[in-house]
Amino acid sequence: PPSGNYTCSDTKARTETLERCTDWARKFRSAIDQECGPGAKLISGEMSASTHHSVRHACNDVTTLRTTYEMQHKAGQDSNVDLFFWSFKMPYGGAFRRAWSFKHFLYLMGVLPRPDES
């Protein structure tokens, strides 16, 4: 791929990449447990469903967004790390809104009846 680890249609490479990327939660938990002892409350403060920092290279299809979110959520749960979504609302977020607005993401997942709009 020209700018990442996989193309949006390559589900095998996507899964392999997300498995590597979501290992951060285990590493984070392990490092803090070693330094501070087990049981510290951990939170990741900038979670999103985005696959790339550039909208031009990010996958914005619903399946990829859902998979990215679910794998991060599972990694956080498995390592006892709470996740805080990047933004609840981004009505002026343009193309970033699909992956960075939790309200819009919930709309795409069929949970909310309306998208994130101004």
N, C-alpha and C positions, 0 to 999 in steps of 0.2 A: 504493500500500500504506500502511496506517496507521502502520507503525513501521520501515520499511526501504526498500530499493531494489527489492524484488520480492516477489511471493508465491511460496510453495513450489512451486506447480504451473506457474509461468511459466518454462519452461526457457530461453527466449530472453533474458529480462531477467536471469535467474540467470547465464547465460554472459557477458553484457555486463558485469554487475557484477563478476563474478570476474575478468574480463580487466582491468578497471580496478584492482581491489584487489590483484591479484597483481603489478602493476607496481612495487610497493614494492621487490622484490628487485633489479630493474634500477637503480632510483634509489639504493638503498643501496650497491650495488656501485660505481656511477658516482661518488657522493659520496666514498666512502672512497678509491677510486683517485685521484681528483683531489687529495685532501688528503694521502694517505700514499704515493702511487705504487701501481702495479699489483701484484697478487699477495698482498695481505693476506688472511689467513684470516678469513672472516666466518661467523658463526653467528647464526641467529635462535633465541632461547631460549624462545619461548612459542607454538609452532605447535599448532593443533588443527584439527579438521574443522568446528568451530562456524560458524554463519552469523550469529549475533547474540549479544550479551552477556546477553540475557534469554531464558530458556528458553521463556517464553510466546510469543516472536516468532521463535524459531529454527526452521529447517527440520530435522527429525530423520529424514526418510525416507532410506533407504539410498542411493538414487541421488544425492541432493543431497550427502550426506556424502562419498560416493566422489568426486564431481566436485570438491568443495571441496578435498579432500585432494590429488587428482591434479593439479589446476591449481596449487596452492601448491608441490607437490613439483617440478613441471616448472619453475616460475618460479625456485625455488632452484637447481636443476641448471643452468638456462640462464645464471644469473648467478654461478655458483660460490659459492653461499651454502648452508652446511649448515643443516639444520633439526633442532630438538630438540622433540619432541612434549611438550605441556603436562604430561602425567602418564602413567606406564605403567599404573597401577592406580588406580581410584577406586571401591572397593566400596561406599562410602556416598555416592556422588555423585548419586544420584537421577536426575532427568531430564538433568542435565549429562553423565552418564556416556557416553551414546551418541557424543558428539562430543569429549569431553575425555579419556577413558581410551583409551590406545593399545591396551591388551589387549582392551577391549570392542569397539573399532573393528575390530580384526583378526578378532574373532568375527563381527561383522556382515558383514565382507567374505568370510567363509568360509575364513579362513586358520587360525583356532584352533577347536577343537572345543567349548569351553565359554566362556560369557560371563564377564566380570569380576564375581565375586561374593565376598562375605565368607566 
